[in-house]
Amino acid sequence: MRYEDTIEIRGVTVIGQTEVALLCQMGNQQRWIAQTEFRPGSTVGREGDVGIVVLKRPFAVAQGLVPFQGFHA
């Protein structure tokens, strides 16, 4: 996976948790994110954690976490 294929979001607080997903607070947004979506480099894993979330860019765009910035070759 190339660097451009992922997005890193810092300062994420996990405010909820189920067996398969984490409820993440990122600025003024909250999103349920399946634990299978987290990429290497993510530092959160359970409710109460504060840290970094690394996601595939297409997933982050689809969730409205980052604006679409075109395709990277």
C-alpha positions as CSV (number, residue, x, y, z in Angstrom):
1,M,0.0,0.0,0.0
2,R,1.4,3.4,-1.0
3,Y,1.5,6.3,1.5
4,E,-1.2,8.1,-0.4
5,D,-3.6,5.2,0.0
6,T,-4.0,5.9,3.7
7,I,-5.0,8.8,5.9
8,E,-3.8,9.5,9.4
9,I,-6.1,11.2,11.9
10,R,-4.6,12.4,15.1
11,G,-6.3,13.3,18.4
12,V,-9.0,10.7,18.1
13,T,-10.9,9.8,21.2
14,V,-12.7,6.5,21.4
15,I,-16.0,7.2,23.2
16,G,-17.8,3.9,22.7
17,Q,-17.1,0.3,21.8
18,T,-18.9,-2.9,20.6
19,E,-17.4,-6.3,19.8
20,V,-16.7,-5.2,16.2
21,A,-16.5,-1.4,16.1
22,L,-15.2,1.7,17.9
23,L,-17.1,5.0,18.2
24,C,-14.5,7.6,17.5
25,Q,-14.7,11.3,18.2
26,M,-12.6,13.3,15.6
27,G,-13.0,17.0,16.2
28,N,-16.7,17.7,16.0
29,Q,-17.5,14.4,14.2
30,Q,-18.4,11.0,15.6
31,R,-18.2,7.8,13.5
32,W,-18.6,4.1,14.2
33,I,-15.6,2.5,12.6
34,A,-15.3,-1.3,12.3
35,Q,-12.0,-2.5,13.8
36,T,-11.2,-4.3,10.6
37,E,-10.9,-0.8,8.9
38,F,-8.0,0.3,11.1
39,R,-4.6,0.1,9.3
40,P,-1.2,-0.4,10.8
41,G,-0.1,2.7,12.7
42,S,-3.4,3.1,14.5
43,T,-2.9,3.6,18.2
44,V,-6.5,3.3,19.5
45,G,-8.1,0.0,20.2
46,R,-10.7,0.4,23.0
47,E,-13.0,2.8,24.7
48,G,-11.1,5.6,26.5
49,D,-8.1,5.5,24.2
50,V,-6.8,8.8,22.7
51,G,-4.5,8.6,19.7
52,I,-4.1,8.0,16.0
53,V,-6.4,6.3,13.5
54,V,-5.0,5.2,10.1
55,L,-7.6,4.4,7.5
56,K,-7.7,3.6,3.8
57,R,-8.2,6.9,2.0
58,P,-11.3,5.8,0.1
59,F,-13.0,4.7,3.3
60,A,-12.2,8.0,5.0
61,V,-13.6,9.9,2.0
62,A,-16.7,7.8,2.0
63,Q,-17.2,8.6,5.7
64,G,-16.8,12.3,5.2
65,L,-13.6,12.4,7.3
66,V,-11.5,14.0,4.5
67,P,-12.4,15.7,1.3
68,F,-12.0,13.8,-2.0
69,Q,-8.7,14.9,-3.5
70,G,-8.6,13.0,-6.8
71,F,-6.8,9.8,-7.7
72,H,-3.2,9.2,-7.0
73,A,-1.2,7.3,-9.6
